[in-house]
Amino acid sequence: MTATVTGLAVHGGPKVRTRPFPPRHLFGEEEKAAALRLFDDAIQTGGVFGYGGPEEEAYCREFSEALGGGFADMVNSGSSAVYVALRALDLEPYSEIVCPAITDPGGMMPIPLLGCIPVPADARPGSYNVGPDEVEACLSPRTAAILVAHIAGEPVDMDPILELARARGLPVVEDCAQAHGARYNGQPVGTLGDVAAFSTMSGKHHATAAQGGVVFTRREDLYWAARRASDRGKPFGLSGAAPAASSLASAATNVIAAHNLNGNDLAGAVGRVQLSKLDDIVRRRRAVAARIAQGLEICSRTVTAGWQPAGAEASYWFMRLHVEASRLTVAATAFAKAVAAEGIPLNPAYGAALQSHAPWFLEKRVFGTSHLPWSAPEYRAAGGDPQRTFACPNAISVIESDFNLSFHEGWGSTEIEDALAAIEKVEAALGKMV
Ligand SMILES: Cc1ncc(COP(=O)(O)O)c(C=O)c1O
């Protein structure tokens, strides 16, 4: 293909794609009917639908079955799921939790909200995800847990991280917010560590209506701890009531202070229908991603599908594309912006996900202006500096070289061809001559 710089849409030329990309059609008549059934029932009986009832229970059971067995607690968001999963571990304040540098704010903020210290591990070179060397470099005698996130639906290379954790007796939390249905060495993500968190807001692979989340574990003790942590410390899973302070207080049995982060039956009813579609959604996403990757091999010298570890079966919340800037006359970001300007949903900057450099983290803004938990005298930071910063050079580098193609399972041949054509056009104009 021949193309000139001035013919690029970013410089006022015609766009490759002028029509909007198709919407997802995530919710259909079945979800509507499931929600209406609850309203109909409430109207007929004069009752209400609530939380922890038959729909939420069935959703949790079906969610666990989809992961091959275990226990699920539905909560009200993915951020809450991360919070509850960590809280279930009953960590002491000021303990350090190794976490990803690249993640959603809701995947890291729960750590200081629990009074613990987030220690962002750099990304593995060429990936958004943490790698074992980067995690190991963050471990200290104060480390109490390792939190990983399968960003973009690409599984983290778990085996060496689980080995590190096992050797030190550390629990591993998997943040699967972006990775429903992804597998690693044949096993679903979320079943690899001790406890996992999922987001089921309406942008995710499957959704429990507008917002939602799930805590999943195969450890019954952590399940009950999660239930207590997500519902104001009610004594779920404990035999006998908590000792009452006085006979007057004998009705109060709450055993820990905790938020109300519960899911609910309406979300469960919608989520059950959605869950039945998840396998198909993931299968179709994989098929679209495979066609894009194959197309890139033919049409591009510059853009490739992002590297993934052996044994990874991604579920592609988005598709990470790597741009080889050495083959371009411009920076990779300028290339990505030019592709986006052709009408393609390519996010030219995932910098918003770099929590190690986010204002809230750098300025330690969690509890007023106290800088707690970092400023607490009880916190003795590894290396002696509670104010240390985390350069995370691999994370910065991958954010400058890799870009997110926001596709979905409804993409057909035209969308795939347009995305490839835009890349080919921009590359013809901005690629180095060979
Ligand atoms: C990796 C990760 N963790 C946590 C969250 C928070 O989930 P929610 O938006 O449902 O609170 C998200 C949201 O996209 C996420 O991508």
The ligand as an SDF file (V2000), in Angstrom:
LIG
                    3D

 16 16  0  0  0  0  0  0  0  0999 V2000
   -7.7750   -4.7820   37.0630 C   0  0  0  0  0  0  0  0  0  0  0  0
   -8.9540   -4.1270   37.6870 C   0  0  0  0  0  0  0  0  0  0  0  0
   -9.1380   -4.2050   39.0190 N   0  0  0  0  0  0  0  0  0  0  0  0
  -10.1910   -3.6420   39.6340 C   0  0  0  0  0  0  0  0  0  0  0  0
  -11.1430   -2.9600   38.9110 C   0  0  0  0  0  0  0  0  0  0  0  0
  -12.2720   -2.3010   39.6240 C   0  0  0  0  0  0  0  0  0  0  0  0
  -13.5080   -2.8290   39.2320 O   0  0  0  0  0  0  0  0  0  0  0  0
  -14.8390   -1.9390   39.3380 P   0  0  0  0  0  0  0  0  0  0  0  0
  -14.7630   -0.8870   38.2920 O   0  0  0  0  0  0  0  0  0  0  0  0
  -15.9300   -2.9240   39.0890 O   0  0  0  0  0  0  0  0  0  0  0  0
  -14.8520   -1.3830   40.7010 O   0  0  0  0  0  0  0  0  0  0  0  0
  -11.0290   -2.8670   37.5190 C   0  0  0  0  0  0  0  0  0  0  0  0
  -12.0330   -2.1550   36.7080 C   0  0  0  0  0  0  0  0  0  0  0  0
  -11.9970   -2.1350   35.5070 O   0  0  0  0  0  0  0  0  0  0  0  0
   -9.9030   -3.4530   36.8920 C   0  0  0  0  0  0  0  0  0  0  0  0
   -9.7260   -3.3660   35.5720 O   0  0  0  0  0  0  0  0  0  0  0  0
  1  2  1  0
  2  3  1  0
  2 15  2  0
  3  4  2  0
  4  5  1  0
  5  6  1  0
  5 12  2  0
  6  7  1  0
  7  8  1  0
  8  9  2  0
  8 10  1  0
  8 11  1  0
 12 13  1  0
 12 15  1  0
 13 14  2  0
 15 16  1  0
M  END
$$$$
